[in-house]
Amino acid sequence: QYLVLSVLYNLVRDDAPRIIATALVMVFFITWFHMRSPRRALGVTAALIAGLCWAGAGLALFRVKVSMINFVGIPILMGIGVDVVIHLLHRLSEEGPGNVIRALATTGTAAALSAATTILSFASLSAAGNQGIRSMGMLIVLGLSLVTLAAFTAVPLGWMTTWRFRKQIPRRPERPEADAEGGALE
């Protein structure tokens, strides 16, 4: 039994970098196809990598070890993390320069709610009797929280930097409160 576990552990450990790299390449190309822009696809992939690095740091800080069982959580982090990044990117693109707050107040809220429901669903694994299953829940809860936080940080900062670099002037001032009062934004 221990020999089999040792062999499986070595297989996962040896395959992990290749699996993660392959997944990132696939994310890049699918995003490129979807957005029709290699630059935006690169931005999405970079934001996702930043989130995965934050997640890796969080896992190390809280001493959550990657095992054969919880390794399954890494693609989940990537899939939901890239989803948040893409939704934010689309909304920021639609809103244009100067409307980061509005984009975060609308699509950002929906993306955060989506990530939060997934995080809470996986938090229920902490009640599992099996240590491996509890560990997978912890990996996904901590990792997805940090990937989402990184997306909410990296994507708006990336867009604001791009707008500033291109010297784009905001089309209209940010006023999300006008929508709440029933007024139209012009």
N, C-alpha and C positions, 0 to 999 in steps of 0.2 A: 504494500500500500504506500509506504513512504517513498519507494523507488518511483512509482508511478507519479506521485505528487511532485517529486523532484524533477522528473522529466517534463511534466506539464508546466511547472514553474519556469524552467529554462526555456521552453518553447515560447511562452508568453513574453518573458523578458527579452529574448532575442528578436521576436517578431514585432514588439511594441513600436520601436522607432519606424520601422518600415510601414506598419499599419497606419500610424498617425501621419506620416509623410504622404502616404497614398491618399488618405482622407483629405488632407489639406489641398493636395493637387486637384482632387476631384471637386472640392468646394470652389477652388479658384476657377476651374474651367466651367462648371455649371453656372457660377455667378457671372462669369464673362459672357456666356451664352445668353443668360437672362437679361443682363444689363447692357449688353452690346458695347462694353467698354472695358478694355483690359486694365485701365487705370482705376476704375471703380472696383473691379474685381480684386485688384491688388490691395486697395484700401480695405475692402471687406475682409480679405484674408489676413491682412496685418492687424486689424482690430480684433479678429478672432484669436490670432496668435498672442496678442497682448493679454486678452482675457484668459487664455489657457496658461500663460505664464503666471498671472495673478492667482489662478486656481492652483497651480503647482506650488506656489509659495504658501498659499493658505493651507494646502494639504501637509506641507512640510512643517509649518508652524504648529498645526494641531495634531501632528504626528499620525496622520492617516496614511497607512501604508497601502500601496497599490498591490492587489493580489490577483489571483486568477479569477476570482468571482467579481470583484469590484472593477476590474479592468473594463468590463462591459459598459460602465458609466462614462468612460471617456468619449466614445462616439455620441452618446446622448448629450454630453456637454457641448460638443462641437455642433451637433445638429440644431439644438435649441439656441445656442449662442449665436450661430450664424443667422438664424431666423430673426433674432432681435436686431442684429446689426443691419440686415437688409431692410427691415421695416423702417428703422430710423433713417437709414440712408435715403430711401425713397421719399420719405416725408420731408426731410431737410432739402432734398433736391426740388421738390414741388414748392415748398415755402420760399426758397431763395434766401439770399443774404439778409441778415438782420432778423430772422424769424425763428431762431433756435428755441426760444422759450415756448412759442406757439406749437412748434413741432413736438417738443417734449411733452407739452400739456395735452396733446391730442393722441397722436400715435404712440408717443412714449408711454403714456398711461396704459394704453391697451397692451403694448409689448411687455411692460412691467407686470401687468395683471396675468398675462399668459405665462410668463416665467415663474411668477409667484405660485400659481396653481400647480405647476409642475414641481416646484421646490417643495411645496406642502405635501403633495402626493407622495413624493419620495421620502419625506420626513417620517411618514407612517412606517417605513421600514425599520425605524429605530425600535419598534416594538417586537421585531422578529426575534425568535429564539436562537437563530443561527448567527454566529459572529460575522460570517462572510456577508450575509444579507444585510446586517446592520451596518457593516463597513461600506457596502455599496450605497446604502442610503446616505451615509455621512459624506461619502465622496461626491455624490450628485448634489446634495443640499449645499455643501460648502462650495464646491466647484461651480455650480450653476449660479449661485449668488454672486460669486466674484466675476464670472464671465459676463453676467448681465451688468454688473456695476462697471466693469471695464468698457463694455459697449456703450453705456450711457455717458462715459467719460471720453473715450477715444473718438467716437463718431462725431459728436458735436465739435470737439476741439479740432479734429481733422478738417471738418467743413469750414469752421471759422478761420483756420489757418489758410486754407485754400482761397477763401474769399478775400482775405487780407492780402495774400500774395498776388492775386490777380487784380487787386484794387477795385473790387466790385462794391458798389454802393448799395446799401439796403433799399429795396423797392418801397417798403413801407415800414413804419415803426412797429415793434412788437407790442401788441395790446390784446392779450388773450382775455382780459376782463371785459372787453367790448362784446365778445361773443356771449359771455355769461349774462350780460345785461340785455341781450337781445339786439344789440346794435350791430351793424354790419361793419366789417373792416374794409377799408377802401384801398 
